[in-house]
Structures are given as C-alpha cells and as structure tokens.
Amino acid sequence: MDFIKVTNPYEKHIALIELNRPKELNALNLQLMGELRDTLKELDGDDDIRVIILTGNERAFAAGADIKQMADKSAVDMLMIDQFSTWDQIRKTKKPLIAAVSGFALGGGCELAMTCDMIIASETARFGQPEIKIGVMPGAGGTQRLTRAVGKAKAMEMVLTGRFLSAGEALDYKLVNKVVPVEMYLYEAVQLAREIALMSPVAAQLAKESIDRSFETHLDEGLHFERKNFYLTFASDDQTEGMQAFIEKRKPEYKGK
C-alpha cells in the first residue's frame, strides 16, 4: 500500500492505521480511500483484531479531499467515479473505530473522523468543513454527521462560513471524546482501545450497531432493534463466560465467539 500504514504495535487485539501522505497533509485521494476501505474490510475479518485506531500525524489527520483530482471534473464525471461508495463501505466497519486526531481535520478529513465511533484529539486539532470556500459543499456526510454532533446552528455556521472548531470547542460541542496534549493523543487513543479490547467483541459489535441505528430511526424501532441485539448476545460463548466470571469474581477471558 502506498498511502496508508497498518501496524500492530501495542498488542494483538489493536490495529493502528496511519494515513501516509505527509507532504499533502494526508489529502484523501481516491487511492488512499480505496486502500483504507480494503484495509478496514480485512481487519473486520481478522478475529485477532477487536479495535481499530485511525490516525494521521501531528500536523494533520487529513486536511481534506485531494482537490487536484476533482477540479476539472463534471457532474457526470463525479457520478461515474462514485467515490462515495468507498465511504459507504468504510461506514459499515463492524469493529469499534477510534480516530486519533492532531492538527487539521478539514473537509473530508473532518468527515472521516466523524465516520469513526470515537475521537481523541490533541490540543492542536482543528475541525472544519471549509468546502464553501472553493465553491462546493460537504459530500461525505459533513452536513449530516456534523449537525447531529454539534447542532443545527453551529453546523450552519461552520458549513456556510468555513470556520474551524478548535479542539476545546470540539470538546464543548461534544464532537470529540477527549482533548489531550499533542504528545499524548495517540497514547490516549491506545488506552481507550485497550479498555474496549478487554470486553466481549461480540457484545461490542452489537452495541455499536445499536447505537448507530439510534441515529437512523425513531425510538420505538430503535428499542426493538436494541432488544433483538441484546437477546442475540445470549447466543455467544462470551455471554456465558462474562456472567460466569462475574459470579466467580474473576476477570473474564473473552474469545469473540
């Protein structure tokens, strides 16, 4: 792969994906997004991996889409390229996905971070949807996920002016989970991943699916979906192990089955 790095530097249950176009501030070109899609699909099928961390570098998580790839395209060209089918596949990642963000997370970079389940940000992180400044608008979920995260008024301000949110503002608006010094942002993401990796992978995936569904349906349907997933956990060996460990006052050893 040319534009991402995949490592397993902490323990076998945690995978680290690094966006790797540093000279371009990790601009999201078609090849990078394709590599990311394929990698996430592969990790989703790896029983040893329970949590995935996605990061860039200290200067930029991703500073946006690769404008050079789009500048001369027509509407029909963009339709035929169908770049958002890649985003749709990324969104379907079943395992918990944590974004570790430092520096710029703008345009597609902000949208990619919001596609993740949780965000740990460094104090230097800047979030924004500045597409309006180049005559377009967000197209990979920016108007939808940002509005759900920060509310209509703030989303309107950001999308219609291109204004950035500082890391502190992102925390205040509940866009991110935590803000830490720049030297600690990846460490904190790993600590969060380790905590999640100790839990039942089966329960974690079903719980993630249920939370995601809450944004797509009304309450009654969401509760029905949640209950079906709750019952489904009782078909797993992890449920038996977890409850038996609780009764025996010991730490459970989950197998993801």
N, C-alpha and C positions, 0 to 999 in steps of 0.2 A: 504494500500500500504506500502511496506517495504522500498523502496529506493527513493521515492520522497515525498515531502510535498506540498500540494496545499492549499493556503490560499487566503484570500480576505481582506488584512489588511488596504488598503488605501481607496478605495471606490468601490461601487458595480460593476463598469464597468471595473475594472482592476483585473486580476487574477495573482497571483505570484506562480510559480512552482520552488521549490528548489530541486536540486539533493542532495541526502542524503546518501552518503556512505563516510563519512568523513575520516575514518581510511584508506580507499583505495584511497583517493584523488578523490573520485567520479568516479572511473573507471567504464566505461559503460559496464556492463554485460548485458546478454540477458534479465534478469528480469527487470532491471531498464529501458531499452529501451522499453520493452513491456508496462510497466506502463506509461512511458512518451507518447507513441503512443496513448494509450487508453484515457489518461487524455486530451491530445490535441483534440482528436476527440470529447470528451464530452464537452469541453469548446467551441469548434466550434459550437456546437448545442445549447449553452446557450445564449439566447437573451440578457441577462443582461451583458454579458462579451463582451467588444469591443476591448480590447488589452490584450496581454499575455506577461508577463515578465518571462524569464527563467534564473535562476542563480544557483550558487553553494555556496561556502563560500569564505572567504577572502583568504584562502590558495590555493584553486583550484576551478575553474569552472568544469573542468574534465580533468584529467591527461592522458586520453587515453582509449582505449578499455581494457577489462579485459583479459590480455594475458593468464592467467591460464586456461581460458575457451577454448582457441584456440590452445595452444601449441602442443597438441597431436593429432590434427585433420588432416585428409587427405583432398585433394581437393574435393573428393566426399562428405565427411562429411560436409564441409563448404557449398557446393552446396545444400545439403539436409536441412541443418539448415536454409538457406535462410534468414540470418539476415538482409540483405539489403532491404527486403520487408518492414520491420518496418521503416527503414529510408525513403523509398519512401512514406509511409503514413504520416510520420512527415512532409515531404516536401510539402504535399498537404494541410497543415493547411491554412485555408482561412483568418483567422483574423491576424492582424499585430502582429508580434512576435519579441520581443526585448530581446537580450542576455545581461545580466549584468555580466561582466567577471572580476574576480580578480584572481591573481595567475596564475596557469598553465591552459592553454587551448591547449592541445597537442594531436596529433593523432586524434582519434575520437572526443575528446573534441574540438579541433580546427574546425573539420568538422561540429560538432553540432552547434557551434557558427555561422559558416558561413551559415548554413541552415536557421538561423534566418534572419529577414529582416533588422535589425539594431543592432549594437553592441556598448554598452557603456563599456569602460574599465577603470579599476583602474590603477594607476601608476605602480603597481606590476605585471600587466598582462604580460604573456609570451605566444606567439602563435607559434606553430610549428607542423611539420609533420615528426617526427623522426622515422617512421616505418622502414626506410632503415637500421637503426642501429640494428634491430632484424631480418633482412633478408627478409623483405616483403616491401610492398609499400602501400600508401593510397588506401582505397577501398570504402569509403563512401563519395566520392566527393572531396577529397583533391587535386587531380591533376587537377580537372576541376574548382571548385569554387575559389581555391587559385590563379590559373592562371588568371582567369577573374578579380580577385580583385587586384593583385599586379603585373601582367605582367609575360611574359614567363621567362625572365632571372632570376628574383628574385624567382619565383616559382621553377625553376630548381635548383637553389642554395639551397633553403630550403629543397626540397624533396630529392635531391641527397646527401646532407651532413647531414641532420637532424638539421640544425641550427635553432635557435629560433629567432623570432622577438620580440623586446622589445615593450612596449606599445607605446612609442614615435615613433618607426619605423613603427608600425602598423598604426598609425595615418598618418604618412608621406606617406605611401603607400596606403592610403585610404581603409584599411581593416576594420577600426573602425570609428564610428562617432565622438567620443569624448573621451578624457582621463582626468580623474579627480583624486584627492587624494583618497586613499583607503577607507576612511571613508565616501566618497561621491558617490561612484559608483552606489549603489543601489538607493540612493536618486535621482540622475540624470536620471536613467532609469525610475523611477516613474514619474518624471516631464515630460519626453518625452511621456510616456504613457498617462498621464493626458491630454496633449495637443492634442494627436491623438484622445483620447476618446471623446473630445468635438465635433469632426467632425462627419459627416454622416457615420454610419457604412456601409451603402450600397455603398457609393462612395469610402470609404476607401478600402473595399474588392475588388471592381472592379479596382481601381487604382493599388493596389498591384498585382493583376492578370496581369494587362497590363505591369507593369514594369518587372515582372518575365518573361513574354513572350518575352521581348526585348532581352533576353539572348539566346533564343532558335530559333530565326527566322531572316530572312533578313528584311530590313527596310520597304519595301512595304507591306509585310504581317503583320508586327508589327503595322504599321499605320492603316491598315484595322481593325485589332483586337481592337486597341485603340478606333477607331471611333465607332465600334459596342458597346463597353462598355460605351462610352460617351453617345450614344443615349439611352442605357439601363437605365442610371441614371434618365432619364426623365419619366420613368415608376414608380418612387418611390415617396412616400409622402415626403421623406427627401428633394428631389429637390424642391418641391413646397414650403416647409417650409423655406428652405435656401434662396431661391430667394425672397420670401415674406418678410422674416426678414431683408434682405439687403435693400429692398425698404422702409421698415418701420423703418429702422435704429435701430434695436433691435437685441439682441442675439438670434440665432435660438435654438429651442428645438427639437433635432433630436430624432426619435423613432426607427430608424433602419428598416423602412418599406417603 
